[in-house]
Amino acid sequence: MRQRSLLWMIAARNGFVALLPLTFLRVIAELILNLPFTGYQQLMNQWFGDQWREPLRQFLDGSFALFGLLLSVIIATQLIARLPTTRNQEYAPPLMTAVGAMVHYLIFVITLPGISLFEFTASNLAVGIITGLVTAEFINWAMKQRWLNLIRLSVDSDNTFYQAMRLTPAIMLSGVLFFIAALLLGSLPQCTDIPQSFVAWAEASDGSIWILGSAMVLLNQLLWFIGIHGGVMIQGAFQGVEFVAADVAGLNNGQTLRMIFNSFVLLGGSGSTLGLLIAIFIVTRQGMQNKIAKISILPSIFNINDILLYGLPLVLNPRYLIPFVLVPCLLLLITLTAFQTGLINLQATTAISWTTPPLISGWLLTESWRGVALQIVLIILSTLCYLPFVKRAQQALDRQTISEFKEVTDIIVNGGNTREKLVTRRDKTGMLARGLAVDMHDAIKRNALTLVYQPKHNFQGDIVGVEALLRWTHPRYGMISPIVAIAVAEDSDLIYHLGRWVIQQACACKARWNEAGYQNITVAVNVSPIQLMDEKLPFYLKKYTEQYGISAQEIELEITESTEIPDTELTNKILGEIMATGVQLSMDDFGMGYSSLLYLRRFQVAAIKIDGSITRDVLSNVTNADIVRTICSLGQAQNVHVIAEYVETKEQRDALAAMGCDYFQGYFHSPPLSECECVAYLQQHYNTANR
């Protein structure tokens, strides 16, 4: 039951989240209508006439009228997608679930007395939430009942028509049940006296303002915490009677105290979240919390914090429950004390909109710097209260993000060539992969990527070339595995931009080395098979070699086999144009790819590099040794060099040389080096006979 209740709360929260565009449009309309500047209001009247407010009011009324209905529909479709199903159960279509929710909402609202279909009230929100949840549960149950499938159409019928006919009996039955339930509820004694009785009891008690104020703040915050609009629910339940108390100067009616509540307690919106925003900026410099806070700055100035409520989120977030509930209570107590002691006096004679920004509202309500100063103190206090919770939330988010990033890394590394395309996934892994793609695009534009170079030696120890290897230090995840970086680039089509950037950097580096006297060393650059569909690749190869004044023969393209090389006329054309530039081609990871042997027929290669998984265990694995000998024989027959990578010991190097390998690359000679380190390495090891 606990798990089911959580699903209900998540569905209700997601209903309000999905309606954020409507909420924001409504808020914008409120701001346009109620900006507290006389000059602005006069200017709008001058530009658009006295009737300019009417369309906005109609929009507000229309959005309020639709909110409960839309909430019911969205909650039902959200919940039906999450409810557990049996193995043989038919799929519950979201479209028909939405239709059912709409029907049930209309029946309930029209039948129940005292509820209008065209209002935005606590009752409408409650009916929207209940009908959405019950509809999804009923549809999920009905899909398991064969006796409700009265119209047994063939499965080859049109899908929408089939689902409509399949669920029509169930929706009709549930509609009748909802109608009966509404009639029964309407016949029960009204309970509207309970809030009024509470208010009457509180007013008769000593310190009524403290009792009523604390009760309303707690109720408002707890309702918002589970995703329900606290202000609307309280207003509907108490019918506008809020914090009525005559024992505080100036606080002689509910409307006045409501303005105090909005202006001095809910600073930034429910939960006093202006302090939360400041705390987030103090604690974080990047990440999800920081981004959400940046987006929330402008609305929070007008006391609108729906983005924080549903985006951070605050709704259903146990990490922020304590400050979300208690900080407004603290600010309320301080505010009431300030008014009760006469430190602050209310001077406003007209209503001030709840969207009036802090500091401005403090001045308008008190006509004194003291009102502004009190708001500043309250914002500072809320910031200090939120700080430790923001720190803990950020630490938890960091751990979660690293865990999710590790999951993505494992999928890429362990999935090999058969893994699913990451950026198209609809889960958290897909979101993270798409985020990495965005970060990579930005890193390419800012030249935030780097290249390192791993030398290749012959048996005599002479340096014959280097391989340029990509390195990416992410500001949040640290060093990104090259396998992950390339996979993200391939999946998001960034591989073309990344490949051109790598070629340009390698050519520029080779030009600097030529000036230092190392002309005979080649620089190998890895190329994904996807890049062989890039018609501009030969152009950029020629462009960069000419731009940096190096010969094409000094650059070598190592074609990796992360995916199959496309067997198309376009690919063959591009391969031909690459060879025409004079740039050498070689096969990387030979022996473990898709069709390594077939590729030798398609284009001329200068070298083949044996896959490291084969060379690494050549001393202990007889089969691997036989594979190496076979590849070396093939290389000799084709007159191409054979390169062994992952060479880590002298014994391994000697054995590979005896099997026929020509060049060696690995930690036995050198790890990958930065450009400066590689220059020093060249100075130390370069054979003067090769100059």
NUFI-267998 format. One record per residue (C-alpha): z, y, x; residue in one letter. Coordinates in steps of 0.05 Angstrom, whole numbers, padded with zeros to 5 digits, always signed. Layout:
# NUFI-267998
ZYXa...
END
This chain:
# NUFI-267998
+00000+00000+00000m+00015+00047+00058r-00055+00037+00085q-00085+00049+00017r-00045+00113+00008s-00071+00137+00075l-00142+00125+00052l-00129+00165-00011w-00101+00224+00030m-00159+00222+00078i-00209+00222+00021a-00173+00281-00012a-00171+00319+00053r-00245+00305+00066n-00260+00331-00004g-00232+00399+00013f-00265+00396+00082v-00334+00383+00051a-00324+00443+00006l-00309+00490+00064l-00379+00523+00058p-00363+00541-00014l-00294+00563+00006t-00320+00608+00062f-00373+00639+00017l-00319+00653-00034r-00275+00684+00020v-00332+00727+00045i-00342+00751-00026a-00268+00766-00031e-00271+00806+00034l-00332+00846+00012i-00297+00862-00054l-00228+00878-00026n-00234+00908+00043l-00177+00959+00042p-00216+01019+00067f-00231+01075+00019t-00291+01098+00059g-00321+01029+00056y-00313+01024-00019q-00344+01093-00029q-00402+01075+00016l-00416+01011-00022m-00415+01050-00087n-00463+01100-00058q-00512+01047-00031w-00511+00997-00088f-00484+01033-00148g-00420+01022-00188d-00441+00952-00211q-00448+00920-00142w-00382+00882-00151r-00405+00845-00214e-00451+00793-00180p-00396+00777-00130l-00345+00768-00186r-00393+00722-00222q-00403+00681-00159f-00327+00676-00151l-00319+00654-00223d-00375+00603-00216g-00348+00574-00151s-00279+00569-00181f-00306+00534-00243a-00344+00482-00201l-00290+00469-00150f-00251+00416-00188g-00314+00378-00209l-00344+00379-00139l-00277+00358-00110l-00275+00297-00155s-00346+00276-00137v-00336+00284-00062i-00268+00248-00061i-00297+00189-00099a-00356+00181-00051t-00312+00189+00010q-00263+00136-00014l-00314+00085-00038i-00344+00084+00032a-00275+00067+00062r-00248+00017+00013l-00247-00055+00038p-00296-00103+00006t-00302-00179+00002t-00357-00216+00039r-00400-00230-00022n-00386-00165-00058q-00445-00121-00076e-00451-00053-00043y-00420+00003-00085a-00472+00058-00086p-00444+00128-00071p-00494+00160-00119l-00468+00121-00179m-00397+00131-00156t-00410+00206-00156a-00439+00202-00226v-00378+00163-00250g-00330+00214-00220a-00368+00271-00254m-00365+00236-00322v-00291+00221-00315h-00274+00291-00294y-00311+00322-00353l-00278+00274-00402i-00208+00287-00374f-00214+00363-00372v-00246+00370-00440i-00197+00322-00474t-00132+00347-00442l-00102+00407-00478p-00089+00471-00439g-00142+00458-00385i-00205+00498-00381s-00268+00471-00351l-00285+00539-00322f-00221+00557-00284e-00194+00547-00215f-00123+00523-00230t-00073+00474-00205a-00089+00429-00263s-00163+00428-00247n-00149+00411-00174l-00101+00356-00194a-00151+00327-00244v-00206+00330-00191g-00164+00292-00140i-00139+00240-00190i-00207+00226-00222t-00241+00221-00154g-00190+00170-00128l-00187+00129-00192v-00262+00128-00200t-00273+00100-00131a-00220+00047-00141e-00249+00028-00209f-00321+00023-00183i-00297-00019-00124n-00262-00065-00173w-00320-00067-00221a-00369-00089-00167m-00329-00153-00161k-00331-00169-00235q-00392-00209-00254r-00378-00201-00328w-00389-00126-00322l-00460-00138-00297n-00487-00143-00368l-00558-00121-00351i-00579-00172-00299r-00641-00141-00268l-00681-00175-00214s-00663-00152-00144v-00736-00132-00133d-00727-00075-00183s-00727-00003-00160d-00661+00006-00122n-00637+00068-00158t-00655+00040-00226f-00621-00026-00209y-00556+00008-00187q-00556+00053-00249a-00564-00006-00296m-00515-00048-00256r-00459+00004-00262l-00474+00034-00331t-00428-00015-00368p-00372-00003-00318a-00378+00073-00323i-00380+00069-00399m-00317+00025-00399l-00280+00071-00351s-00302+00132-00391g-00269+00103-00453v-00206+00087-00413l-00204+00158-00384f-00212+00186-00455f-00153+00144-00480i-00111+00163-00420a-00125+00237-00432a-00105+00231-00505l-00040+00196-00487l-00024+00248-00433l-00039+00304-00482g+00010+00275-00533s+00068+00273-00483l+00120+00329-00483p+00101+00388-00438q+00139+00393-00372c+00121+00465-00357t+00193+00486-00369d+00216+00452-00304i+00190+00506-00257p+00215+00561-00303q+00283+00527-00308s+00287+00525-00232f+00270+00599-00228v+00323+00615-00281a+00375+00574-00244w+00359+00606-00178a+00362+00676-00206e+00430+00662-00235a+00455+00640-00166s+00480+00683-00109d+00424+00695-00060g+00369+00679-00109s+00316+00709-00066i+00334+00662-00009w+00332+00601-00054i+00267+00619-00088l+00233+00642-00025g+00251+00580+00015s+00231+00534-00042a+00164+00566-00050m+00149+00566+00024v+00167+00493+00032l+00127+00473-00029l+00067+00514-00006n+00068+00483+00064q+00078+00412+00041l+00022+00416-00009l-00025+00444+00044w-00004+00390+00093f-00032+00337+00047i-00095+00378+00036g-00079+00410-00032i-00086+00485-00042h-00013+00505-00042g-00022+00575-00069g-00062+00554-00129v-00016+00496-00146m+00046+00540-00142i+00014+00595-00183q-00006+00546-00237g+00061+00510-00238a+00103+00573-00241f+00053+00613-00282q+00056+00673-00236g+00133+00676-00232v+00146+00678-00157e+00206+00702-00118f+00230+00747-00175v+00293+00781-00152a+00324+00848-00166a+00375+00848-00110d+00327+00868-00055v+00303+00940-00053a+00230+00944-00074g+00225+00870-00091l+00229+00876-00165n+00171+00834-00188n+00132+00773-00169g+00068+00810-00150q+00105+00855-00101t+00140+00798-00066l+00075+00759-00064r+00046+00816-00022m+00106+00812+00024i+00098+00737+00028f+00024+00743+00047n+00033+00801+00096s+00096+00781+00134f+00101+00705+00127v+00031+00675+00123l+00005+00714+00183l-00063+00684+00196g-00059+00640+00134g-00016+00582+00111s+00030+00559+00166g+00033+00628+00199s-00024+00604+00243t-00040+00669+00279l+00016+00648+00326g-00016+00579+00331l-00082+00610+00353l-00048+00650+00408i-00009+00588+00431a-00074+00548+00435i-00107+00602+00478f-00045+00604+00524i-00044+00528+00533v-00118+00510+00534t-00181+00536+00567r-00229+00485+00540q-00233+00425+00494g-00232+00415+00419m-00170+00456+00403q-00196+00515+00443n-00264+00512+00409k-00234+00508+00339i-00188+00566+00356a-00246+00609+00379k-00283+00596+00314i-00220+00612+00275s-00205+00680+00306i-00245+00723+00258l-00225+00689+00193p-00152+00686+00215s-00151+00762+00223i-00162+00763+00148f-00109+00709+00136n-00161+00654+00125i-00145+00591+00164n-00185+00536+00129d-00220+00520+00196i-00153+00506+00228l-00127+00469+00167l-00185+00420+00164y-00218+00426+00233g-00160+00424+00281l-00133+00393+00234p-00066+00414+00208l-00075+00374+00144v-00046+00304+00153l-00032+00318+00226n+00039+00293+00242p+00038+00329+00310r+00040+00397+00275y+00081+00380+00213l+00147+00409+00239i+00121+00478+00259p+00072+00481+00202f+00130+00476+00152v+00188+00509+00189l+00154+00569+00223v+00138+00602+00155p+00210+00589+00133c+00235+00624+00195l+00190+00683+00185l+00210+00688+00112l+00284+00690+00130l+00273+00745+00182i+00229+00784+00134t+00279+00781+00077l+00335+00801+00124t+00295+00861+00147a+00284+00884+00076f+00353+00868+00052q+00387+00906+00108t+00342+00966+00097g+00309+00960+00165l+00242+00957+00128i+00229+00993+00063n+00171+00979+00016l+00129+01040+00001q+00065+01012-00028a+00047+01036-00097t-00016+00994-00105t-00032+00921-00095a-00055+00900-00026i-00104+00842-00020s-00080+00779+00015w-00141+00786+00061t-00115+00852+00090t-00108+00840+00166p-00038+00839+00198p-00014+00905+00227l-00058+00942+00176i-00021+00908+00119s+00046+00923+00152g+00029+00997+00155w+00001+01000+00084l+00062+00965+00054l+00116+01005+00092t+00079+01068+00114e+00119+01061+00178s+00112+01036+00248w+00171+00990+00233r+00128+00947+00187g+00076+00939+00242v+00131+00924+00294a+00161+00871+00249l+00093+00836+00243q+00085+00838+00318i+00154+00806+00327v+00138+00753+00275l+00072+00736+00309i+00108+00729+00376i+00161+00684+00346l+00109+00640+00313s+00072+00635+00379t+00134+00614+00416l+00151+00562+00363c+00081+00532+00365y+00075+00530+00441l+00110+00464+00455p+00074+00429+00398f+00007+00454+00423v+00023+00427+00492k+00040+00358+00465r-00020+00358+00419a-00066+00376+00477q-00036+00322+00521q-00048+00271+00466a-00119+00296+00456l-00132+00291+00530d-00109+00219+00531r-00150+00203+00469q-00212+00237+00499t-00206+00200+00564i-00198+00135+00526s-00260+00150+00484e-00299+00169+00546f-00279+00104+00579k-00304+00067+00517e-00371+00102+00523v-00374+00086+00597t-00359+00013+00584d-00413+00009+00531i-00464+00037+00579i-00444-00003+00640v-00433-00069+00604n-00489-00061+00554g-00542-00059+00607g-00614-00054+00583n-00598-00080+00513t-00546-00028+00493r-00554+00014+00430e-00580+00085+00438k-00515+00125+00443l-00535+00193+00416v-00558+00162+00350t-00492+00128+00335r-00453+00158+00277r-00384+00141+00304d-00338+00176+00353k-00376+00145+00411t-00440+00177+00387g-00406+00245+00379m-00379+00240+00449l-00448+00220+00477a-00481+00279+00441r-00427+00325+00470g-00442+00299+00540l-00516+00312+00528a-00501+00384+00510v-00457+00392+00571d-00511+00361+00616m-00563+00409+00589h-00517+00467+00606d-00502+00438+00675a-00577+00433+00690i-00587+00506+00670k-00528+00528+00713r-00545+00484+00773n-00477+00452+00764a-00503+00384+00785l-00507+00362+00857t-00546+00313+00900l-00518+00269+00954v-00559+00230+01004y-00549+00158+01029q-00586+00141+01093p-00631+00081+01101k-00635+00047+01170h-00679-00004+01203n-00651-00064+01240f-00647-00024+01305q-00603+00027+01271g-00654+00083+01266d-00654+00127+01205i-00719+00119+01167v-00702+00157+01104g-00650+00176+01052v-00642+00165+00978e-00622+00226+00936a-00567+00207+00886l-00543+00248+00827l-00471+00271+00822r-00440+00306+00762w-00369+00331+00761t-00353+00346+00689h-00302+00402+00677p-00261+00357+00631r-00277+00284+00649y-00283+00293+00724g-00334+00252+00762m-00385+00222+00714i-00415+00155+00734s-00489+00163+00752p-00503+00104+00706i-00471+00142+00648v-00506+00207+00666a-00575+00175+00669i-00563+00136+00604a-00542+00200+00567v-00603+00236+00596a-00650+00180+00574e-00620+00174+00505d-00624+00249+00492s-00692+00262+00524d-00660+00306+00577l-00687+00258+00629i-00750+00301+00636y-00711+00364+00653h-00662+00326+00696l-00718+00291+00734g-00754+00356+00749r-00689+00388+00773w-00674+00329+00820v-00745+00331+00849i-00740+00406+00861q-00673+00401+00895q-00696+00342+00938a-00759+00379+00960c-00718+00441+00977a-00670+00400+01018c-00726+00364+01054k-00757+00432+01073a-00691+00453+01104r-00687+00388+01143w-00758+00397+01168n-00738+00465+01196e-00681+00429+01232a-00730+00379+01263g-00724+00318+01218y-00795+00315+01193q-00805+00240+01195n-00750+00223+01146i-00771+00209+01074t-00729+00229+01015v-00729+00179+00957a-00717+00203+00886v-00700+00157+00828n-00747+00161+00769v-00733+00131+00701s-00791+00093+00667p-00784+00144+00610i-00806+00198+00659q-00871+00161+00667l-00889+00186+00598m-00881+00258+00622d-00952+00286+00631e-00924+00344+00672k-00891+00299+00724l-00951+00298+00772p-00957+00374+00763f-00885+00386+00783y-00889+00338+00842l-00949+00377+00869k-00917+00444+00852k-00851+00432+00888y-00881+00399+00949t-00928+00459+00957e-00874+00510+00940q-00828+00484+00995y-00883+00470+01045g-00873+00395+01053i-00924+00339+01051s-00927+00292+00991a-00916+00232+01037q-00846+00258+01052e-00824+00245+00980i-00817+00176+00951e-00806+00159+00878l-00762+00098+00865e-00778+00073+00795i-00715+00045+00765t-00716-00008+00710e-00664+00020+00663s-00716+00009+00610t-00784-00025+00608e-00841+00015+00638i-00886+00032+00580p-00952-00007+00582d-00996+00048+00556t-01058+00085+00577e-01017+00148+00585l-00969+00115+00633t-01025+00085+00674n-01058+00154+00676k-00994+00188+00700i-00982+00134+00753l-01053+00144+00778g-01042+00220+00782e-00977+00210+00819i-01010+00165+00871m-01066+00216+00877a-01016+00269+00899t-00997+00226+00959g-00925+00215+00936v-00904+00143+00951q-00879+00096+00897l-00828+00041+00904s-00794-00008+00858m-00718-00001+00852d-00672-00059+00832d-00728-00109+00843f-00714-00178+00817g-00668-00160+00759m-00712-00116+00716g-00757-00127+00657y-00823-00146+00691s-00817-00131+00764s-00873-00178+00786l-00921-00152+00734l-00911-00081+00757y-00938-00099+00826l-01006-00110+00791r-01004-00042+00755r-00993+00005+00813f-00990+00006+00889q-00920+00010+00918v-00897+00028+00988a-00831-00010+00983a-00789-00055+00939i-00714-00049+00938k-00677-00114+00923i-00624-00106+00869d-00554-00099+00896g-00526-00155+00853s-00570-00202+00893i-00558-00175+00963t-00483-00165+00954r-00468-00241+00952d-00524-00265+00996v-00475-00296+01046l-00438-00337+00995s-00491-00352+00942n-00548-00398+00963v-00590-00380+00902t-00586-00307+00919n-00607-00322+00990a-00668-00360+00965d-00687-00302+00919i-00683-00253+00977v-00728-00298+01020r-00778-00303+00963t-00780-00227+00953i-00787-00215+01028c-00846-00264+01031s-00878-00227+00973l-00867-00161+01008g-00899-00186+01072q-00958-00213+01032a-00967-00146+00997q-00955-00107+01061n-00896-00067+01032v-00828-00054+01061h-00768-00092+01032v-00703-00052+01027i-00635-00084+01018a-00582-00042+00985e-00506-00052+00981y-00504-00074+01054v-00431-00070+01072e-00421-00114+01134t-00457-00129+01199k-00459-00203+01181e-00492-00187+01115q-00542-00140+01149r-00560-00192+01201d-00570-00247+01148a-00615-00202+01106l-00655-00184+01167a-00665-00257+01183a-00690-00268+01112m-00743-00215+01122g-00713-00148+01099c-00740-00087+01135d-00691-00031+01117y-00618-00029+01099f-00577+00018+01056q-00503+00014+01043g-00433+00029+01068y-00443-00011+01132f-00484+00047+01156h-00460+00105+01113s-00435+00123+01043p-00473+00177+01004p-00465+00244+01039l-00470+00316+01019s-00527+00355+01049e-00483+00386+01103c-00452+00319+01119e-00520+00286+01121c-00545+00338+01171v-00487+00322+01217a-00501+00248+01208y-00574+00259+01227l-00555+00298+01288q-00510+00241+01310q-00557+00183+01295h-00628+00209+01296y-00671+00172+01345n-00706+00222+01390t-00764+00174+01396a-00781+00185+01323n-00787+00261+01330r
END
